[in-house]
Amino acid sequence: MADVKTLGYKIGLHTSGYYPENFAAALPLTDWVGLDIKAPFGERYEQLTRTRGVADRVRQSLAALLASGKDYQLRLTFDPAFHHADDEVIINQMLGEHGAHPLTVQTLNKNLLL
């Protein structure tokens, strides 16, 4: 990323935020970040990702992103098989408590899954 940045290119990073230490190291090199928010933080986040402790790690990445002042987009891929109808509202409330912009929501396209 540093080499590309020295060439004068802008850097956009799309991430799940699962590794906050790596994210924090890359963040200064970015011009824009797309951060996926999978579910409301907590147990359901870990059910969806099947990764223990991931909700807290994503929360750390979100805090670093917001503190950075970088331009960003927070995204939710809505899966009707997993998500509840009110998840978008719940997540936006949760994000608002952190001072974040509302989500951009996209619906899962099962035709794109392998």
Secondary structure, 3 states (H helix, E strand, C coil): CHHHHHCCCCCEEEECCCCHHHHHHHHHHCCEEEEECCCCCCHHHHHHHCCCCHHHHHHHHHHHHHHHCCEEEEEEEECCCCCCCCHHHHHHHHHHHCCCCCCEEEECCHHHCC
